[in-house]
Amino acid sequence: MRRTKIVATLGPATDAPETLTKVLQYVDVVRINFSHGDPEEHQARVEAVRKTATEIGRFVAVLGDLQGPKIRVARFANGPIDLAMGDKFTLNMTLDRNAGDQRQVGVDYPELADDVEPGDILLLDDGRLQLKVDEIAKPEVRCTVTVGGKLSNNKGINKQGGGLSAAALTDKDKKDLKTAIALKMDYLAVSFPRTGDDMREARALLGEEGKEIGLIAKVERAESVANQELMDDMILSCEGVMVARGDLGVEIGDAQLIGVQKKLIQRARSLNKVVITATQMMESMISSPLPTRAEVFDVANAVLDGTDAVMLSAETAVGQFPLETVQAMDRLCRGAEQERVAQQSNHRIHENFGHINEAVALSAMYAANHLDGVKAIICMTRTGLTPLLMSRIRSGMPIYAFSSQPLTQHRVALYRGVTTVPFSTSSTSPEAIQNAVNELKKRGAVKEGDNVIVTRGDQSGTHTMTIVRI
């Protein structure tokens, strides 16, 4: 059983019913990218996923991803331009959107002139080009090219070190948020949040109708990882985080990104939140049926760091080999999980627990890891909290979330090492426990002579652990 979950972005490459059916055999969460398409397209894809997943007997969660305040240059009148080091180039806040030329281009973010000062470095097209700010002459930001290259329409702008003041939630995002509620999405990712307050604003906007949607903070701004206090505030403000390495890497630099990724994964797990590692994980497979060796090790390192999920973007949305890509991701995750470091944990071993369900969940995991003959954990759960707590511990032990709640059945699809089993948990009698064990026997997960750990509770939470010998 693969423990690390796979998130795949849907798009034209997965729209064919036969392709979608094959891809969903490997995918745990599908991503709907609100940067592309309209509500009708999103609805059609979500409905197709839910219908197909039911037909093949899998629980697949749906993650919506808001576009956020992507700051971009406008368009060039005569196509892409080539900028050389030392060239003078102006970002003009009031220039016609289609009038860019070799000397200047418009920008869709009027506040840029207020957010920068001479000496700042602006990074265009994911850092492929760099401009040094020479002078602010509103509405113009006059620059010198320090790293040249080709610049085309609508490329993104970042400020090295962060500091652009654009609000995390745009008017478009607020409309898309309503679409996410209408489609009953399981998770919603917020792009470019600066602090936990942006995530708390998103939660408030979801309101009562969207209270069951799990929020994911896409960590993309330098400000959000400036220190551990800010990082922890971001993590604690939502249900999980995404290490969005594209814009984050541009703002903090490649060298810093390595340690930040590892720390984000570690802190999210310590704070009992889920974490997704994203961006360019299998980028070459957009046009190649095999990953590069660098991509193999990138995926493996994220798995060994303890990420809950690895994410595919253009590789599955518009790539030529969506099925081969998810198959390769599945293969690499399984390979990395065989390493001993992926199954060892010191998670909170020297800490006190504040809640009974924490103590039971983590006790069950340590018992499972150290008692000979244990082959599975059955967690009878209503909300999914106990299997989440269990999944924070590195282990090779499969965790089965037995639940009758549709929300929980899909929510746990993102939790590392957790598999959903539809099951009535209204009773936790010895007979009900035996029925749960029999369900695993029927699935071939356990056999005669194996030990199974069962956790259960009541409305107040999980409070009991039992070891059953089959």
Number of C-alpha atoms within 10 A of each C-alpha: 12 21 25 27 26 25 28 29 25 25 23 10 19 25 16 11 12 10 13 21 20 17 20 22 17 21 25 25 26 22 24 28 19 20 14 11 11 11 16 10 13 21 16 11 19 23 13 17 24 15 12 20 20 12 10 12 9 20 24 27 25 28 26 28 24 26 20 22 19 19 19 18 25 25 22 22 16 12 11 15 17 11 21 15 14 14 16 18 21 23 23 26 22 15 17 15 19 14 14 26 17 17 13 20 25 25 26 17 18 16 14 24 19 13 14 18 15 13 12 16 23 23 22 23 21 17 21 13 20 25 26 22 21 18 17 18 10 14 16 21 23 22 25 21 21 18 18 17 16 12 20 17 19 19 16 17 24 24 24 21 18 22 15 20 12 18 12 21 21 15 10 14 21 16 12 20 25 16 19 27 20 12 16 16 24 25 25 23 26 25 25 26 24 26 22 20 13 20 28 15 13 22 18 12 15 19 11 9 12 19 13 17 21 17 24 27 30 28 28 24 28 23 20 24 22 14 10 13 11 16 21 18 16 27 29 19 20 20 19 25 25 28 26 22 24 17 26 29 23 26 26 22 15 13 9 12 18 12 10 19 21 17 16 25 23 17 17 26 24 15 14 19 22 25 29 28 27 21 17 19 23 27 19 16 23 21 14 16 16 16 19 14 8 11 19 19 14 15 22 21 15 23 25 20 18 28 28 28 25 25 28 25 23 20 29 28 22 17 22 18 20 28 23 18 26 25 16 19 27 19 13 19 24 17 13 21 22 13 13 12 14 17 16 13 15 9 14 12 9 7 7 9 12 8 11 13 21 20 16 21 26 22 14 22 23 17 13 23 20 9 11 10 13 20 19 22 24 25 30 29 28 25 18 22 20 23 27 25 22 26 28 28 27 25 23 21 20 20 26 23 28 24 22 19 17 11 18 21 24 22 25 26 27 29 27 29 26 26 24 22 20 16 18 16 21 13 13 16 11 9 10 15 20 14 13 23 24 16 16 17 14 11 9 9 15 19 17 8 11 15 21 22 21 22 25 25 18 15 8 8 17 23 16 15 17 13 15 15 14 14
